Amino acid sequence: MNTSAVEAEKDTVSADGETDVRRRARIRLELAASYLQRGQTSVALEETRQALTTDPRFTDAYHLRGLIYMQMGDLNLAEENLQKAQGMRPNDPDIMHNMGWLQCQKQQYAQADELFDRALSIPTYMDRNKTLMSKGVCLVRSGKPDEAEPVLQKAYEFDAANPILGYELAQLKFQKGDAKHAQFYIRRVNNGNFATADSLWLGIKVERALGDQPAVRQLAGQLHKRFPDSRQALAYERGAFNE
């Protein structure tokens, strides 16, 4: 290789060690992530394709493409891309987490639980609470509420403002006949900015079980105002509280 070629090669590497190829691929991936946040999955997918055309060894591009396919509901292509990313970076807890959540979507609950535990076993993992929540939700789906409850409770201790955790714990408590504790959790959800038709409906059933009719009427008013055509609003009209 002549001197000018060596110099040209050096010019493709930035001060932080990133090659020009990787930099161009990373810019594409940042665009893909932005489009995904806005719900433009097709455009996001095209940007990941461009990133991988530029740099076929870009692990993060396979990872993000897996998440895009998961959001699009194509679990097989999601798994294919997440497996590719995991093969390239096998000890990445974020990839383990997302692969675990994918397995949960596919009702492969044992595999999901194993992947969540592997992610949680990595001391440097920063998003442990996210994985605890997903592990707990997946245990509920797999029909193991008694195992799920302490996991969700542990996650709630660190993230009490999380409406998903509040809802899941309220539902677990209510199903076990503990309406009083269910009320504590679901009221925090419904008094915040993230109430849903599901959370309002659960709140109605909890307050009804405790005999608080004013609270029932107040929640029913919210349900009809915010989600008038929802399945939950129609169930309330029918008095179908045990569906």
Salt bridges, closest charged atoms under 4 A:
GLU7 OE2 - LYS10 NZ 3.99
GLU18 OE2 - ARG26 NE 2.75
ASP20 OD1 - ARG23 NH2 2.83
ASP20 OD2 - ARG24 NE 3.17
GLU30 OE2 - ARG26 NH1 2.91
GLU46 OE2 - ARG49 NH2 2.77
GLU47 OE1 - ARG28 NH1 2.97
ASP55 OD2 - ARG22 NE 2.41
ASP60 OD1 - ARG89 NH2 2.56
GLU79 OE1 - LYS106 NZ 2.45
ASP92 OD2 - ARG89 NE 2.96
ASP94 OD1 - LYS130 NZ 3.98
ASP113 OD1 - LYS135 NZ 2.54
ASP117 OD1 - LYS135 NZ 3.00
ASP127 OD2 - LYS130 NZ 3.84
ASP146 OD1 - LYS176 NZ 3.97
GLU149 OE2 - LYS173 NZ 2.57
GLU149 OE1 - LYS176 NZ 2.70
ASP178 OD2 - HIS181 ND1 2.78
ASP198 OD1 - ARG231 NH2 3.58
GLU207 OE2 - ARG187 NE 2.76
ASP212 OD2 - ARG187 NH2 3.28
GLU237 OE2 - HIS224 NE2 2.74
GLU243 OE2 - ARG238 NH2 2.53
